[in-house]
Amino acid sequence: FFFCLRAAPQQPDARVGEQTPSTECMLDPAQRPDHTRPEDEAEKIFHLVLELTNPEQREAALLELSKRRETFIDLAPILWHSFGTISALLQEIVAIYPLLSPPSLTAQASNRVCNALALLQCVASHPETRTLFLNAHIPLFLYPFLNTISKTRPFEYLRLTSLGVIGALVKVDDPDVINFLLSTEIIPLCLRIMETGSELSKTVATFIVQKILLDETGLAYICATAERFYAVSTVLGNLVGSLVDQPSARLLKHIVRCYLRLSDNPRAREALRQCLPDVLRDATFSACLKDDVTTKRWLTQLLFNITESTQHVQ
């Protein structure tokens, strides 16, 4: 839900995850005004994509395309196969790098690059372009954004939208995506955001770690060394501690799922007997989870797994 961001948030009045939906829908005649034909909408899309290669028209085209990307399902292949389009989007990203340190990113610049990132998320989500997107190593262009620590609103939007691109990749449960991410520094980047980001950024970053853990290769990677396991479990533990005073059901859901998946590994299961936070063993979060049957079931299974492990040792 949260990683499928709408058009990049417009500051200061817009909210993350909101957009004004296009009233013209290519594939849903019931939602399309009578005067709008599919071929007219397609022609408009092609015209906007062409404008991306013109620096003077690019900013407006980025905004319009980011609004239309969910109503025009073939936008991703058009973006990828149109001459110069992906290069133009990467130019938008690279142009922001000098503003990262010292932090001087403005709201307008953040909005503009987030619209470019929204289009890249569209490419990352589409089955026809996902592998091409990975093979070109385009996610690496986003890592400098994830590595920022400024807590100003423009930087928070930048990190959140960048996380949305990675979240769109891991959502599809593709082993190639996990293998690619494991060859990069995505785990330490996510762990830092889980410690320092806003609640929404923490939630998306935790979701990404969860999806990596749910992959067999990802679980084996994180549990291969004590250092990796404790890096992840320590951050998860700190997150749990922060939720005692400021509960978040959706963040807690992903944390519990991470712990449950870790308990599938024998060595990690033994370690969790010692390092699983006590507040997950008692009724601290009962009120927070009272309506969340799935998370309560996961937590019960987690506690059973580590208790069963103890019994086997005895």
C-alpha positions in Angstrom: 0.0 0.0 0.0 2.5 2.6 1.1 5.2 1.8 -1.4 2.8 2.3 -4.3 3.1 6.0 -3.9 0.9 8.2 -6.0 2.2 11.3 -7.7 5.1 12.7 -5.8 3.8 14.9 -2.9 3.5 18.5 -3.6 4.8 20.6 -0.7 3.7 22.1 1.6 0.0 21.3 1.3 -0.1 17.9 -0.3 0.2 14.7 1.7 2.3 11.6 0.9 0.3 9.0 -0.9 -2.3 11.4 -2.2 -3.0 12.6 -5.7 -5.8 14.0 -7.7 -6.7 11.1 -10.0 -6.9 11.7 -13.7 -10.5 11.8 -14.9 -9.4 10.2 -18.1 -8.8 6.5 -17.9 -7.5 4.6 -20.9 -8.8 1.2 -19.9 -12.0 2.0 -17.9 -14.7 3.6 -20.1 -16.9 4.0 -17.1 -14.4 6.5 -15.6 -13.6 8.2 -18.9 -15.5 11.3 -20.0 -17.5 10.6 -23.2 -15.4 13.2 -25.1 -12.1 11.4 -24.4 -11.1 8.6 -26.7 -8.4 6.0 -25.8 -6.4 7.1 -28.9 -6.5 10.7 -27.7 -5.2 9.8 -24.3 -2.4 7.7 -25.9 -1.5 10.6 -28.1 -1.3 12.9 -25.1 1.0 10.4 -23.3 3.3 10.2 -26.3 3.4 13.9 -26.5 4.3 14.2 -22.8 7.0 11.6 -23.0 8.5 13.5 -25.9 8.5 16.6 -23.8 10.7 14.9 -21.2 13.7 15.2 -23.5 13.2 19.0 -23.7 14.7 20.6 -20.6 12.3 23.6 -20.8 9.2 21.4 -20.9 10.4 18.6 -18.7 9.2 19.8 -15.3 5.6 20.1 -16.4 5.7 16.8 -18.3 7.1 15.0 -15.2 4.1 16.3 -13.2 1.5 15.3 -15.7 3.0 11.9 -16.4 3.3 11.1 -12.7 -0.4 11.8 -12.3 -1.4 9.6 -15.2 0.9 6.6 -14.6 -1.7 4.5 -12.8 -4.4 5.1 -15.4 -2.2 4.2 -18.4 -0.9 0.7 -17.8 1.5 0.7 -20.8 3.3 3.9 -19.7 6.4 1.9 -18.4 7.3 0.3 -21.8 6.8 3.6 -23.5 9.1 5.3 -21.1 11.7 2.6 -21.4 11.7 2.3 -25.2 11.4 6.0 -26.1 14.7 7.5 -27.2 16.4 9.6 -24.5 13.6 9.3 -21.9 15.3 7.2 -19.2 18.5 9.3 -19.7 16.3 12.4 -19.0 15.0 10.9 -15.8 18.5 10.0 -14.7 19.6 13.5 -15.4 16.9 14.7 -13.0 18.3 12.4 -10.3 22.0 13.2 -10.9 21.2 16.9 -10.9 20.1 16.6 -7.2 23.3 15.1 -6.0 25.1 18.4 -5.3 22.2 19.4 -3.1 22.6 16.4 -0.8 25.8 17.5 1.0 25.7 20.0 2.5 21.9 19.6 2.6 20.3 22.3 0.5 17.4 20.6 -1.2 14.4 22.8 -1.7 10.7 21.8 -1.7 10.5 22.6 -5.4 13.6 20.5 -6.3 12.3 17.7 -4.1 8.9 17.7 -5.8 10.5 17.7 -9.3 12.9 14.8 -8.7 10.2 12.8 -6.8 8.0 13.0 -9.9 10.9 11.5 -11.9 11.3 8.8 -9.3 7.6 8.1 -9.5 8.0 7.4 -13.2 11.0 5.1 -12.5 8.8 3.3 -9.9 6.3 2.7 -12.8 9.1 1.1 -14.8 10.3 -1.0 -11.9 6.7 -2.3 -11.3 6.0 -3.3 -14.9 6.7 -7.0 -15.8 8.0 -6.0 -19.2 10.5 -3.5 -18.0 11.5 -4.7 -14.5 14.4 -7.0 -15.6 15.6 -4.3 -18.0 15.5 -1.8 -15.1 17.6 -4.1 -12.9 20.1 -5.1 -15.6 20.8 -1.4 -16.1 21.5 -1.1 -12.3 19.2 1.9 -12.1 18.4 1.4 -8.4 22.0 2.3 -7.6 21.2 5.9 -8.7 18.8 6.1 -5.8 21.1 5.0 -3.1 22.7 8.5 -2.5 19.1 9.6 -1.6 18.6 6.8 0.8 22.0 7.7 2.4 20.9 11.1 3.4 20.2 11.9 7.1 18.6 15.4 7.0 15.1 15.3 8.6 13.7 18.3 6.7 10.5 17.7 4.7 12.1 17.8 1.2 14.7 15.1 2.2 12.1 13.0 3.9 9.9 13.0 0.8 13.0 12.2 -1.3 13.9 9.1 0.8 10.3 8.0 1.0 9.8 8.1 -2.8 13.2 6.4 -3.4 12.1 3.6 -1.0 8.9 3.3 -3.0 10.9 2.4 -6.1 12.8 -0.4 -4.1 9.5 -1.4 -2.5 7.9 -1.8 -5.9 10.7 -4.1 -7.0 10.6 -6.4 -3.9 6.8 -6.6 -3.9 6.7 -9.1 -6.8 8.7 -11.8 -5.1 11.3 -12.2 -7.9 14.5 -14.0 -6.8 16.5 -12.0 -9.4 15.4 -8.8 -7.6 16.6 -10.1 -4.2 19.9 -11.4 -5.7 20.5 -7.9 -7.2 19.7 -6.1 -4.0 21.9 -8.4 -1.9 24.8 -7.5 -4.2 24.3 -3.9 -3.1 24.2 -2.0 0.2 20.4 -1.9 0.5 20.2 -3.7 3.8 22.4 -1.2 5.8 20.7 1.7 4.1 17.3 0.3 5.1 18.5 -0.4 8.6 19.6 3.2 9.1 16.3 4.5 7.8 14.5 2.1 10.2 16.4 3.8 13.0 16.2 7.5 12.0 13.4 8.0 9.5 9.7 9.0 9.8 7.2 6.4 10.7 6.2 5.9 7.1 9.8 5.7 5.9 10.5 3.2 8.7 7.6 1.1 7.6 8.6 1.0 4.0 12.2 0.2 4.9 11.1 -2.6 7.3 8.9 -4.0 4.5 11.9 -4.1 2.2 13.9 -6.0 4.8 10.9 -8.3 5.4 10.7 -9.2 1.7 14.4 -9.9 1.5 14.1 -12.2 4.5 11.1 -14.0 3.0 13.4 -15.1 0.1 15.4 -18.2 0.9 18.6 -16.6 -0.4 17.9 -13.4 1.6 17.3 -15.3 4.8 20.5 -17.3 4.3 22.4 -14.1 3.6 21.3 -12.3 6.8 21.8 -15.4 9.0 25.2 -16.3 7.4 27.2 -14.4 10.0 26.5 -13.3 13.6 27.3 -9.7 12.6 24.6 -9.5 9.9 22.0 -11.2 12.2 22.7 -8.9 15.1 22.7 -5.8 12.9 19.2 -6.7 11.8 17.9 -7.9 15.1 19.3 -4.9 17.0 17.5 -2.5 14.8 14.3 -4.5 15.0 14.6 -4.5 18.8 15.2 -0.7 18.9 12.1 -0.3 16.7 10.0 -2.4 19.0 11.2 -0.3 21.9 10.2 2.9 20.2 6.7 1.6 19.6 6.0 1.1 23.3 5.3 4.9 23.7 4.2 5.5 20.1 2.4 2.4 18.8 2.0 1.8 15.1 0.1 -1.3 14.1 1.3 -1.4 10.5 5.0 -1.0 11.5 4.7 -3.6 14.2 3.1 -6.0 11.7 6.2 -5.9 9.5 8.6 -6.1 12.5 6.8 -9.3 13.8 6.9 -10.8 10.3 10.7 -10.2 10.2 11.2 -11.9 13.5 9.0 -14.8 12.6 10.9 -15.3 9.4 14.2 -15.1 11.3 12.9 -17.9 13.5 12.8 -20.2 10.5 16.6 -20.3 10.6 17.9 -22.7 13.4 20.8 -20.4 14.4 18.7 -17.3 14.4 16.0 -19.1 16.3 18.5 -19.9 19.1 19.7 -16.3 19.2 16.1 -15.0 19.4 15.6 -16.9 22.6 17.9 -14.3 24.2 17.4 -11.2 22.2 13.7 -11.1 21.4 12.3 -8.0 23.2 10.4 -8.8 26.3 7.5 -6.5 25.2 6.8 -9.0 22.4 6.5 -11.8 25.0 4.0 -10.0 27.2 0.8 -8.1 26.7 2.4 -4.7 25.9 0.9 -4.5 22.4 -2.4 -6.3 23.0 -4.4 -3.1 22.5 -2.4 -2.2 19.4 -3.0 -5.6 17.8 -6.6 -6.2 19.1 -8.1 -6.0 15.6 -5.1 -7.5 13.7 -5.7 -11.2 13.6 -2.9 -11.9 11.2 -0.2 -10.2 13.3 -1.4 -11.8 16.5 -1.2 -15.2 14.8 2.4 -14.4 13.6 3.4 -13.3 17.1 1.9 -16.5 18.6 3.8 -18.6 16.1 7.0 -16.7 16.8 6.8 -17.3 20.5 6.0 -20.9 19.9 9.0 -21.3 17.7 11.5 -19.9 20.2 9.8 -21.8 23.1 9.9 -25.0 21.2 13.6 -24.4 20.5 14.2 -24.0 24.3 12.4 -27.2 25.0 14.6 -29.1 22.5 17.7 -27.7 24.1 16.6 -28.9 27.5 
